Amino acid sequence: MKNLALAVIAVMKAVKGMEKNSRVGSGGSAYDGTKYKDVAEVFNNALEVNGLCILPIGIEEETQIDRWEEEDSYSKSTPKAKKTKQSVFTKVKTKYLLLHESGESQELAGYGHGVDPQDKGAGKATTYALKNCLLYTFLTPVGKIDDSDTTHSNDIKTPQKAYTVTDAIKEIEKAANVDMLLSIWKKGKAFQKDAKFVAAKDKRKNELSNGKQ
């Protein structure tokens, strides 16, 4: 594997580091990142010069689709019309073959995930996997130290799924007493004009009044 090892070291010498030159997302959840295009261009040249290529040879994919309803902010009706939204989360485990012109090769692994409201989650996940595979294989530093090295996992807030009328109705059906029912009613203030929500509240209130648990 001497030829492959020397070529890998040559690439490491050629690609000393990359900057986080793009802003991903918006608001409080935005973060600095490195574009796949920039990573691909740098490594494309370095791999070619040193007689290397990288080939995708395997992929394991998992997809999770979440759907919920929320008020349509553009609706002029009262109450506002509901619209269904969805989030498609895709994660992939990938395999690549790092191949040298001498015929020597080494299998590499990658991992990536992506979220999209439509059908681009898979593309984001596979792009992320290849980009990180290249950066990690050749130990290429990118910008500042990653957040995962400076922030404890307990300090990272987990994104909360939208609270829907379906969630509120399920809580009402499990309310153990009138006080709890009142608390859920206040929590679901946005749904107090929803017929199903009101009906569920009235039904559970009658059940509690009649001593039904």
URKAKA-V73373 format. One record per run of one state. SS is the DSSP state (hx for helix, st for strand, lp for the rest). FROM is the first residue (numbers start at 1). TO is the last residue. If there is no record, write none. Layout:
# URKAKA-V73373
SS;FROM;TO + SS;FROM;TO
This chain:
# URKAKA-V73373
lp;1;1 + hx;2;14 + lp;15;16 + st;17;18 + lp;19;21 + st;22;24 + lp;25;26 + hx;27;29 + lp;30;30 + st;31;33 + lp;34;35 + hx;36;49 + lp;50;51 + st;52;71 + lp;72;81 + st;82;100 + lp;101;104 + st;105;116 + lp;117;120 + hx;121;137 + lp;138;140 + st;141;142 + lp;143;146 + hx;147;150 + lp;151;152 + hx;153;155 + lp;156;164 + hx;165;173 + lp;174;177 + hx;178;187 + lp;188;188 + hx;189;191 + lp;192;194 + hx;195;209 + lp;210;213
